[in-house]
């Protein structure tokens, strides 16, 4: 007897029940600040100040701070971390941290083109007393290997920036509210995961590689790959800062259109920050697989009942973001994996296939 694909799907009966039960419990409650106002820099600074009591103990134990902006594109200002967001973060850090501060990115394109276009060198000059350093992680090339799955469910290694997992590092993720063309939405955790993967400076020829692309191994596998990488990075996460002064809807994460939202969020729990961010965007949290998985594995709180909000009620700032036109395809991660190309043989008493 053969176990057909139809039989296998019959056991699933459509999409899995989400949100799924936790596998690893995250016991503490989490705090997320939410600020609304007409000044981007002031919003981000106020959001950080609202969780200052949460940030200070972690910052006191840090040897260095790494600010990881989101520059997926280098010529589209709407898709990238704004210079005023960096100013607010440096303003907050100034009286609270006296160690080395680095603004480090591994753009999917040329990192320094983005730095220049988005005026980061000017920010560094303004805060030169803190001696912040701009680093292109792709150019630096120092890496650790992280195993992920390819499209055939085989293990393969990708290179992650070594600075992201250096002991004593306090990582700040200044992300945005954006829809996405593969995983529904991108906020602070996706900025950490895909933003940590490296590519070679040469785009073709011997030795060329682009390990960000390798994560996109199908709608099912990408969410799992992001979870496994988030687990590797999470011990070094300091504070998530989500700038929603102008969100992005539609063709995110790079070419979408602006949503004048005028908010900012901050939390030492990156997952909780992303959960509140999804609520502000009116995105169903059950649709975002990698965040579901992070919740199941105890990387933070995804349950609003365990998140203490400091600021206005979410309902007063919520907007409805238009999702990417590929949203139906993106949601295939919720479907059973098709097994149309093969069937399993009947097993004998010892667990091996019976001989025909």
C-alpha positions as CSV (number, residue, x, y, z in Angstrom):
1,X,0.0,0.0,0.0
2,X,1.3,3.5,-0.9
3,X,0.6,6.6,1.3
4,X,-0.5,9.1,-1.3
5,X,-0.1,12.8,-1.2
6,X,-3.9,13.0,-0.9
7,X,-3.8,10.9,2.2
8,X,-1.1,13.1,3.7
9,X,-3.0,16.3,3.1
10,X,-6.1,14.7,4.5
11,X,-4.4,14.5,7.9
12,X,-3.7,18.2,7.7
13,X,-7.1,19.4,6.6
14,X,-5.8,22.8,5.4
15,X,-3.6,25.4,7.1
16,X,-2.3,24.6,10.6
17,X,-3.9,26.1,13.6
18,X,-2.1,29.3,14.4
19,X,-0.9,30.8,16.6
20,X,0.6,27.5,17.7
21,X,1.3,26.4,21.3
22,X,4.7,27.3,22.6
23,X,7.5,24.7,22.6
24,X,9.8,26.8,24.8
25,X,8.0,29.1,27.3
26,X,9.0,32.8,27.5
27,X,8.1,33.6,31.1
28,X,8.8,37.3,31.7
29,X,6.3,40.0,30.7
30,X,7.5,42.5,28.1
31,X,7.2,46.2,27.8
32,X,6.8,48.1,24.5
33,X,6.7,51.9,24.3
34,X,4.5,53.6,21.7
35,X,4.8,57.3,20.8
36,X,2.9,59.4,18.3
37,X,4.0,62.8,17.2
38,X,5.0,65.1,14.3
39,X,8.7,64.9,14.7
40,X,10.6,61.7,13.8
41,X,13.7,62.3,15.9
42,X,11.6,63.3,18.9
43,X,9.4,60.3,18.5
44,X,12.3,57.8,18.5
45,X,14.0,59.5,21.4
46,X,10.8,59.5,23.5
47,X,10.2,55.9,22.7
48,X,13.6,55.0,24.0
49,X,13.2,57.1,27.1
50,X,9.9,55.4,27.8
51,X,11.7,52.1,28.2
52,X,14.9,53.5,29.7
53,X,14.4,51.5,32.9
54,X,14.5,48.3,30.7
55,X,17.4,49.3,28.6
56,X,19.8,50.7,31.2
57,X,20.6,47.4,33.0
58,X,21.5,45.7,29.7
59,X,23.5,48.6,28.4
60,X,25.5,48.8,31.6
61,X,26.8,45.3,31.0
62,X,27.7,46.0,27.4
63,X,31.2,46.3,26.1
64,X,30.2,47.9,22.8
65,X,27.1,49.1,20.9
66,X,26.3,48.1,17.4
67,X,23.5,50.0,15.6
68,X,22.2,47.9,12.7
69,X,20.2,50.1,10.3
70,X,17.9,48.7,7.6
71,X,19.2,49.6,4.2
72,X,17.8,47.0,1.9
73,X,17.9,49.5,-0.9
74,X,20.5,52.2,-1.3
75,X,18.7,54.7,-3.5
76,X,15.2,54.6,-2.0
77,X,15.0,56.7,1.2
78,X,11.6,55.4,2.2
79,X,12.9,51.9,2.5
80,X,15.9,52.8,4.7
81,X,16.6,53.9,8.3
82,X,16.4,57.6,8.4
83,X,19.3,59.8,9.6
84,X,17.1,61.4,12.2
85,X,16.4,57.9,13.7
86,X,20.2,57.5,14.1
87,X,20.4,60.9,15.6
88,X,17.8,60.1,18.2
89,X,19.6,56.8,19.1
90,X,22.9,58.5,19.5
91,X,21.3,61.3,21.5
92,X,19.9,58.7,23.9
93,X,23.2,56.8,24.1
94,X,25.3,59.8,24.7
95,X,24.9,60.2,28.5
96,X,24.4,56.5,29.1
97,X,27.2,54.7,27.3
98,X,30.9,55.6,27.0
99,X,32.2,52.6,25.0
100,X,32.6,52.2,21.3
101,X,29.6,52.7,19.1
102,X,29.4,51.3,15.5
103,X,26.8,51.9,12.8
104,X,27.2,48.7,10.8
105,X,25.2,47.4,7.8
106,X,25.4,44.7,5.1
107,X,23.1,46.1,2.4
108,X,21.8,43.8,-0.3
109,X,23.6,46.2,-2.6
110,X,26.5,48.6,-2.1
111,X,26.5,49.6,1.6
112,X,28.5,52.8,1.2
113,X,26.3,54.1,-1.5
114,X,23.4,53.8,1.0
115,X,25.5,55.5,3.8
116,X,26.2,58.4,1.5
117,X,22.7,58.8,0.0
118,X,21.1,58.6,3.4
119,X,23.5,61.2,5.0
120,X,25.0,58.8,7.6
121,X,28.5,60.4,7.4
122,X,27.0,63.7,8.4
123,X,25.4,62.1,11.4
124,X,28.7,60.6,12.4
125,X,30.3,64.0,12.1
126,X,27.6,65.7,14.3
127,X,28.2,63.2,17.1
128,X,32.0,63.0,16.7
129,X,32.5,63.3,20.4
130,X,31.1,59.8,20.7
131,X,33.4,58.6,17.9
132,X,30.8,56.5,16.2
133,X,32.2,54.4,13.3
134,X,30.5,53.5,10.0
135,X,31.2,49.9,8.9
136,X,30.3,48.0,5.8
137,X,30.0,44.4,7.0
138,X,30.2,43.0,3.5
139,X,33.5,44.8,3.0
140,X,34.8,43.8,6.4
141,X,34.1,40.2,5.5
142,X,34.4,38.7,9.0
143,X,31.9,36.0,9.4
144,X,30.5,33.1,11.4
145,X,28.8,30.2,9.6
146,X,25.1,29.5,10.2
147,X,23.4,26.4,8.9
148,X,20.1,26.9,7.0
149,X,18.0,24.7,4.7
150,X,18.0,25.0,0.9
151,X,14.9,24.3,-1.3
152,X,15.6,20.5,-1.1
153,X,15.6,20.6,2.7
154,X,19.4,20.0,2.7
155,X,21.7,21.8,5.1
156,X,24.0,24.5,3.8
157,X,26.1,27.2,5.5
158,X,25.6,30.9,5.1
159,X,27.9,33.7,6.3
160,X,26.7,36.0,9.1
161,X,28.5,39.1,10.1
162,X,30.8,38.2,13.0
163,X,30.1,41.5,14.8
164,X,26.5,40.5,15.3
165,X,27.5,37.7,17.6
166,X,30.5,39.1,19.3
167,X,30.4,38.6,23.1
168,X,29.6,41.8,25.0
169,X,27.8,43.5,22.0
170,X,24.5,45.3,22.6
171,X,22.7,45.4,19.2
172,X,20.2,48.1,18.4
173,X,17.8,47.4,15.5
174,X,16.4,50.6,14.1
175,X,13.8,49.1,11.7
176,X,10.6,50.4,10.0
177,X,7.0,49.4,9.5
178,X,7.0,47.7,6.1
179,X,5.1,45.2,4.1
180,X,7.2,42.5,2.4
181,X,7.2,40.5,-0.8
182,X,8.0,37.2,0.8
183,X,7.2,37.0,4.5
184,X,4.2,39.5,4.7
185,X,5.9,42.1,7.0
186,X,9.4,43.2,8.0
187,X,10.2,44.9,11.3
188,X,13.0,44.6,13.8
189,X,13.7,40.8,13.8
190,X,13.9,40.5,10.0
191,X,16.3,43.5,10.0
192,X,18.5,41.4,12.3
193,X,18.3,38.1,10.4
194,X,18.5,38.9,6.8
195,X,20.5,42.0,7.5
196,X,23.2,39.9,9.1
197,X,23.8,37.7,6.1
198,X,26.7,38.8,3.9
199,X,27.5,39.0,0.2
200,X,30.8,39.3,-1.7
201,X,31.8,42.7,-3.0
202,X,32.2,41.2,-6.5
203,X,28.8,40.3,-7.9
204,X,29.9,37.6,-10.3
205,X,32.9,35.4,-11.1
206,X,35.0,33.0,-8.9
207,X,34.2,33.3,-5.2
208,X,31.1,35.5,-5.6
209,X,28.3,34.8,-3.2
210,X,25.1,36.5,-2.0
211,X,24.0,34.7,1.1
212,X,20.9,36.9,1.7
213,X,19.4,35.3,-1.4
214,X,19.9,31.8,0.0
215,X,17.3,32.5,2.8
216,X,14.6,32.8,0.1
217,X,14.3,29.0,-0.4
218,X,10.6,28.8,-0.7
219,X,7.7,30.1,1.4
220,X,7.8,27.3,3.9
221,X,11.6,27.1,4.4
222,X,12.3,30.8,4.6
223,X,10.4,31.2,7.8
224,X,12.2,28.2,9.4
225,X,15.6,29.6,8.3
226,X,14.8,32.9,9.8
227,X,13.8,31.3,13.1
228,X,17.1,29.3,13.3
229,X,19.1,32.4,12.6
230,X,17.2,34.5,15.0
231,X,18.0,32.0,17.7
232,X,21.7,32.4,17.0
233,X,21.5,36.2,17.1
234,X,19.0,36.8,19.9
235,X,21.4,36.7,22.9
236,X,23.1,39.9,21.6
237,X,19.9,41.9,21.0
238,X,19.7,45.0,23.1
239,X,16.8,47.2,22.0
240,X,14.5,47.3,19.0
241,X,13.5,50.7,17.7
242,X,10.8,50.8,15.1
243,X,10.4,54.1,13.2
244,X,6.9,54.3,11.9
245,X,7.0,58.0,11.0
246,X,6.5,57.0,7.4
247,X,5.6,53.3,7.0
248,X,5.7,51.4,3.7
249,X,2.8,49.5,2.2
250,X,2.3,47.6,-1.0
251,X,5.5,46.7,-2.8
252,X,7.7,46.5,0.2
253,X,10.4,46.1,1.4
254,X,12.0,48.5,-1.1
255,X,9.6,49.9,-3.6
256,X,6.3,50.4,-1.7
257,X,4.4,53.6,-1.0
258,X,4.4,55.8,2.0
259,X,2.0,55.6,4.9
260,X,2.1,58.8,7.1
261,X,1.8,57.0,10.4
262,X,3.8,59.3,12.7
263,X,4.7,56.7,15.4
264,X,7.7,55.1,17.0
265,X,8.1,52.0,19.2
266,X,10.9,50.6,21.3
267,X,11.4,47.4,23.4
268,X,14.1,45.2,24.7
269,X,11.9,42.3,23.5
270,X,12.2,42.4,19.8
271,X,9.4,40.0,19.2
272,X,7.0,42.0,21.4
273,X,8.0,45.2,19.5
274,X,7.2,43.5,16.2
275,X,3.9,42.2,17.6
276,X,2.8,45.7,18.5
277,X,4.0,46.9,15.2
278,X,1.9,44.4,13.3
279,X,-1.1,45.6,15.3
280,X,-0.4,49.2,14.3
281,X,-0.3,48.1,10.6
282,X,-3.5,46.0,11.0
283,X,-1.5,42.9,9.9
284,X,-2.9,39.6,11.2
285,X,-0.1,38.2,13.4
286,X,-1.0,34.7,12.5
287,X,0.1,35.3,8.9
288,X,3.7,36.0,9.7
289,X,5.4,32.6,10.0
290,X,8.9,33.5,11.2
291,X,7.4,35.5,14.1
292,X,5.1,32.7,15.0
293,X,8.1,30.4,15.1
294,X,10.1,32.8,17.2
295,X,7.2,32.9,19.7
296,X,7.0,29.1,19.8
297,X,10.7,28.9,20.6
298,X,10.5,31.4,23.4
299,X,12.5,34.3,21.8
300,X,10.0,36.8,23.3
301,X,6.3,37.6,23.8
302,X,3.9,37.4,20.9
303,X,0.8,37.4,23.1
304,X,-0.6,40.9,23.6
305,X,-1.8,39.7,27.0
306,X,1.8,39.5,28.2
307,X,2.9,42.8,26.7
308,X,2.7,46.0,28.8
309,X,2.2,49.0,26.5
310,X,3.5,52.4,27.5
311,X,1.8,55.0,25.4
312,X,-1.5,55.5,23.6
313,X,-3.9,52.6,23.0
314,X,-3.1,50.8,19.7
315,X,-6.6,51.4,18.5
316,X,-5.9,55.2,18.4
317,X,-2.9,54.9,16.1
318,X,-3.8,51.9,14.0
319,X,-3.8,52.2,10.2
320,X,-4.6,49.5,7.6
321,X,-1.5,48.8,5.4
322,X,-2.1,47.5,1.9
323,X,-0.2,44.2,1.7
324,X,2.0,43.1,-1.2
325,X,0.2,42.0,-4.4
326,X,1.9,38.6,-3.9
327,X,0.2,38.0,-0.5
328,X,-1.7,34.9,-1.6
329,X,1.5,33.3,-2.7
330,X,3.3,34.4,0.5
331,X,0.7,32.6,2.6
332,X,1.6,29.2,1.1
333,X,3.8,28.7,4.2
334,X,0.6,27.9,6.0
335,X,-0.4,25.1,3.6
336,X,0.8,21.5,3.8
337,X,4.0,20.8,1.9
338,X,3.0,19.1,-1.5
339,X,4.4,15.6,-1.8
340,X,3.2,15.1,-5.4
341,X,6.5,13.8,-6.7
342,X,6.8,10.8,-4.5
343,X,5.0,8.4,-2.1
344,X,6.2,6.5,0.9
345,X,6.3,2.7,0.8
346,X,4.6,0.6,3.4
347,X,7.0,-0.2,6.2
348,X,7.7,-3.7,7.5
349,X,7.8,-4.8,11.2
350,X,11.4,-3.5,11.6
351,X,10.7,-0.1,10.2
352,X,12.3,-0.7,6.8
353,X,10.4,-0.7,3.5
354,X,8.8,-4.1,2.6
355,X,10.2,-5.9,-0.4
356,X,7.8,-6.2,-3.3
